[in-house]
């Protein structure tokens, strides 16, 4: 079984050990570039060291299991978890069929939230740094730390894990080689961030299509960050469970829709956030319409259930897969600014003891 994405991951360990530039093209081995931190190759060395077919099988099994377990550990009712699993199943499949890391990124954000809830900043910092070394935009989940005590301890642990995991590749390479690899990584990130602005499925393409193609990526992200941070003005509800859950949902959706090179398989992260939003929104006719649009355009549009001609004619050219998640994110911000409380639910009783 071939998988170009997994081939990129698989050969990264060999290139690290052999002292080759991780970020060059190796057309004899795979297409595209390696975009991850050197730590990524070292972190998953136990899998990449296995025969290719065995490692590929474990890769899919691991990331499916981690996402399922993360949702299971969330303070949600049994029925809510079942809804989340069924609603997200197709999106999970879309990511896994491409051998993507996105289910793990979604799970790491959930584990970060759970660690904060259990007053474990050490592990919250660990999950954040692991995510950063896979996909840097997973750092958005760190925004949760402002809602919890032990803020300085969390930042100290963040620095500690950053150093520990940053030096992990020294198990396979020399210090000079590692510094060189990190320089190459930064250079590759800058090249990737300058990727063709039309070849993405995010708010960037929507803005370029509907407003102006001349609006820069940094401007769109900057506006998004400002809007994301406006909810912090509501200091009086920081301790409210619903506010924390909605901020988690916002972080999950944000890291996809504002990613200038977001692809269809990344949306398992955003859809995980959509599910959390749905469990805490008022469920008005607008909320229901947004959820249905997310199911149709975001979840089902890449599948065979969706008419192919509509996908080719409308969904892909106009980034309609991103549209429901973008609208839900703005709806979520509105709710976080205006809601004073939400009705108590059985899920809230699970906060201190997640099932």
C-alpha positions in Angstrom: 0.0 0.0 0.0 1.4 3.4 -1.0 0.8 6.7 0.9 2.8 9.7 -0.2 2.2 11.5 3.1 3.4 8.6 5.2 6.4 8.1 2.9 7.4 11.7 3.7 7.1 10.9 7.4 8.8 7.5 7.1 11.9 8.7 5.3 12.3 11.7 7.6 13.9 9.5 10.2 16.3 8.1 7.7 17.2 11.5 6.4 17.8 12.8 10.0 20.1 9.9 10.8 22.0 10.2 7.5 22.5 14.0 8.0 20.5 14.9 4.9 18.4 18.1 4.6 15.0 17.1 5.7 13.3 19.8 3.6 14.7 19.1 0.2 12.7 17.2 -2.5 13.4 13.5 -2.8 11.4 12.5 -5.9 12.7 8.9 -5.8 11.1 8.5 -2.4 8.0 10.8 -2.3 6.4 13.9 -3.8 6.1 17.3 -2.0 8.2 18.6 0.9 8.6 17.6 4.5 7.2 20.5 6.5 7.5 19.4 10.1 10.0 20.1 12.9 13.1 17.8 13.2 11.5 16.7 16.5 8.7 15.1 14.6 11.0 12.5 13.0 12.5 11.7 16.3 9.2 11.6 18.2 7.7 9.0 15.9 10.9 7.0 15.4 9.4 3.8 17.0 6.9 3.7 14.1 9.2 4.9 11.3 11.8 2.3 12.3 9.3 -0.5 11.5 8.8 -2.0 8.1 6.8 0.5 5.9 3.5 -1.5 5.7 3.5 -2.2 9.5 4.2 1.4 10.4 1.5 2.6 8.0 -1.0 0.4 9.7 0.0 1.5 13.2 0.0 5.1 12.0 -3.7 5.0 11.0 -4.7 2.9 14.1 -2.9 5.2 16.5 -4.3 8.4 15.2 -7.8 7.0 15.1 -7.6 5.7 18.6 -6.1 8.9 20.0 -8.8 11.1 18.6 -11.6 8.7 19.7 -10.0 8.5 23.2 -9.6 12.3 23.5 -13.3 12.8 22.7 -14.2 10.0 25.2 -12.2 11.8 27.9 -14.0 15.1 27.4 -16.6 16.3 29.9 -19.5 15.4 27.7 -22.5 13.1 28.2 -22.6 9.7 26.6 -25.1 10.9 24.0 -23.0 13.9 23.1 -20.0 11.7 22.5 -22.0 9.4 20.3 -23.2 12.4 18.3 -19.6 13.7 18.0 -18.4 10.3 16.7 -21.1 9.9 14.1 -21.0 13.5 12.9 -17.2 13.5 12.6 -16.7 10.0 11.2 -16.5 11.0 7.5 -14.2 13.9 8.3 -12.0 11.5 10.3 -11.9 9.1 7.3 -11.0 12.0 5.0 -8.0 12.8 7.1 -6.9 9.2 7.7 -7.2 8.2 4.0 -4.5 10.8 3.4 -2.4 9.5 6.3 -2.6 12.9 7.9 -1.6 14.0 11.4 -4.7 16.1 11.9 -6.7 13.7 14.2 -3.7 13.8 16.5 -3.6 17.6 16.4 -7.3 17.8 17.3 -6.8 15.2 20.1 -3.8 17.2 21.5 -6.0 20.3 21.9 -8.6 18.3 23.8 -5.9 16.7 26.0 -4.6 20.3 26.7 -8.1 21.3 27.8 -8.5 18.2 30.0 -5.1 18.9 31.6 -6.0 22.5 32.4 -9.3 21.3 33.9 -7.4 18.8 36.1 -4.9 21.6 37.2 -2.0 19.8 35.5 -0.1 22.6 33.7 2.9 20.2 33.3 0.9 18.0 30.9 -1.0 20.9 29.3 2.4 22.3 28.3 3.6 18.9 27.0 0.6 18.5 24.7 1.0 22.0 23.4 4.7 21.5 22.5 4.1 18.1 20.9 1.5 19.8 18.7 3.8 22.6 17.8 6.4 20.2 16.6 3.9 18.6 14.3 1.9 21.6 13.1 2.8 25.0 14.5 -0.8 26.4 14.4 -1.8 24.0 17.1 -0.2 26.6 19.5 -3.6 28.3 19.4 -4.8 25.9 22.0 -2.4 27.5 24.5 -4.9 30.4 24.6 -6.8 28.4 27.2 -4.1 29.0 29.8 -5.4 32.5 30.6 -8.6 31.0 32.0 -6.8 28.9 34.6 -4.6 29.4 37.7 -0.8 28.5 37.7 -0.2 30.6 34.6 3.5 31.2 35.3 4.0 27.6 36.1 2.4 26.7 32.8 4.7 29.1 30.9 7.8 27.6 32.7 6.7 24.1 31.8 6.1 25.3 28.2 9.8 26.4 28.1 11.0 23.2 29.7 9.1 21.0 27.2 10.2 23.2 24.3 13.9 22.6 25.2 13.4 18.9 26.0 11.5 18.0 22.8 13.6 20.5 20.8 16.7 18.5 21.7 15.1 15.1 21.2 16.6 14.7 17.7 20.1 14.6 19.3 19.4 10.9 19.8 19.8 10.6 16.0 22.0 13.5 14.9 24.8 15.8 16.1 24.3 19.3 17.6 25.6 21.1 14.5 23.4 19.0 12.2 20.4 19.7 14.4 21.0 23.5 14.3 21.3 23.2 10.5 18.0 21.3 10.3 16.2 23.9 12.4 17.5 26.6 10.1 16.2 24.7 7.1 12.8 24.2 8.9 12.3 27.9 9.4 13.2 28.6 5.8 10.7 25.9 4.6 8.0 27.4 6.8 8.5 30.8 5.2 8.3 29.3 1.8 5.2 27.3 2.7 3.5 30.4 4.1 4.1 32.1 0.8 2.2 29.3 -1.0 -0.2 30.2 -3.7 -3.1 32.0 -1.9 -5.6 30.4 -4.2 -4.6 26.8 -3.4 -6.2 26.6 0.1 -9.5 25.8 1.7 -9.8 28.6 4.3 -11.0 32.1 5.1 -8.1 33.4 3.1 -9.5 32.1 -0.2 -13.0 33.3 0.8 -11.7 36.8 1.4 -9.7 36.8 -1.8 -12.6 35.7 -3.8 -15.3 38.0 -2.3 -13.4 41.1 -1.2 -10.0 41.5 -2.8 -7.1 39.2 -3.9 -4.7 41.9 -2.7 -5.4 41.5 1.0 -2.3 39.9 2.6 -2.2 36.7 4.5 -0.8 38.5 7.6 -3.6 41.1 7.5 -6.3 38.3 7.6 -4.5 36.4 10.3 -4.0 39.6 12.3 -7.7 40.5 12.2 -8.5 36.9 13.2 -6.2 37.1 16.2 -7.7 40.4 17.3 -11.3 39.0 17.0 -10.3 35.8 18.8 -8.8 37.8 21.7 -11.8 40.1 22.1 -13.6 37.5 24.2 -11.0 37.9 26.9 -12.7 41.1 28.0 -15.3 39.0 29.8 -13.2 38.3 32.8 -16.2 37.7 35.0 -17.1 34.4 33.1 -13.6 33.0 33.0 -14.5 30.4 35.6 -17.7 29.3 33.8 -17.5 25.9 32.2 -19.5 26.9 29.1 -17.1 29.7 28.4 -14.1 27.4 28.6 -15.7 24.9 26.3 -16.6 27.6 23.7 -13.1 29.0 23.9 -11.8 25.5 23.2 -14.2 25.2 20.2 -13.0 28.6 19.0 -9.4 27.6 19.2 -10.0 24.3 17.3 -11.9 26.1 14.5 -9.5 29.1 14.3 -6.4 27.0 13.8 -7.9 25.6 10.6 -9.9 28.4 9.0 -7.1 30.9 9.5 -4.4 28.5 8.2 -3.4 30.0 4.8 -2.6 26.5 3.5 -5.5 24.6 5.0 -6.5 21.5 3.0 -9.6 19.4 3.2 -8.1 16.7 5.5 -7.3 19.4 8.2 -11.0 19.8 8.9 -11.3 17.0 11.4 -9.8 19.6 13.8 -12.4 22.3 13.0 -15.3 19.8 13.0 -14.2 18.6 16.4 -14.6 22.3 17.5 -18.0 22.5 15.7 -19.3 19.6 17.8 -18.3 21.4 21.1 -19.9 24.6 19.9 -23.1 22.7 19.0 -23.4 21.1 22.5 -23.3 24.6 24.1 -25.0 26.9 21.6 -28.7 27.9 22.0 -29.8 25.7 19.1 -31.9 28.3 17.4 -32.9 28.0 13.8 -29.7 29.7 12.8 -27.6 27.3 14.8 -29.4 24.3 13.3 -28.9 25.7 9.8 -25.2 26.3 10.4 -24.8 22.7 11.6 -26.6 21.2 8.6 -24.5 23.3 6.3 -21.4 22.1 8.0 -22.6 18.5 7.6 -23.3 19.0 3.9 -20.5 21.3 2.7 -17.7 20.6 5.2 -18.1 16.9 6.1 -19.8 15.3 3.1 -18.6 17.4 0.2 -15.3 15.4 -0.3 -17.2 12.1 -0.2 -18.9 10.0 -2.9 -22.3 10.9 -1.3 -21.9 14.4 -2.6 -22.5 15.0 -6.3 -19.2 15.2 -8.0 -20.2 17.9 -10.5 -21.2 20.2 -7.7 -18.0 19.6 -5.9 -15.9 20.4 -9.0 -18.2 23.3 -10.1 -18.8 25.1 -6.7 -17.3 23.6 -3.6 -13.6 23.3 -4.5 -13.3 26.5 -6.6 -15.0 28.7 -4.0 -13.7 27.0 -0.9 -17.3 26.2 0.3 -16.0 23.5 2.5 -14.6 26.3 4.7 -17.6 28.5 4.7 -19.8 26.8 7.4 -16.9 26.6 9.8 -16.1 30.3 9.2 -19.7 31.3 9.9 -19.9 29.1 12.9 -16.7 30.7 14.3 -18.3 34.1 14.0 -21.5 32.8 15.6 -19.4 31.4 18.4 -17.7 34.7 19.0 -21.0 36.4 19.2 -22.2 33.9 21.7 -19.1 34.3 23.9 -19.6 38.0 23.9 -23.3 38.0 24.7 -24.3 34.8 26.6 -24.6 35.3 30.4 -25.1 31.7 31.2 -26.3 28.4 29.7 -28.7 25.9 31.1 -27.1 23.3 33.3 -26.6 20.0 31.6 -25.5 16.5 32.7 -22.1 17.2 31.0 -21.2 19.9 33.5 -21.3 17.3 36.3 -18.5 15.4 34.5 -16.0 18.3 34.7 -14.3 17.3 37.9 -14.4 13.6 36.9 -14.3 13.1 33.1 -15.6 9.7 32.1 
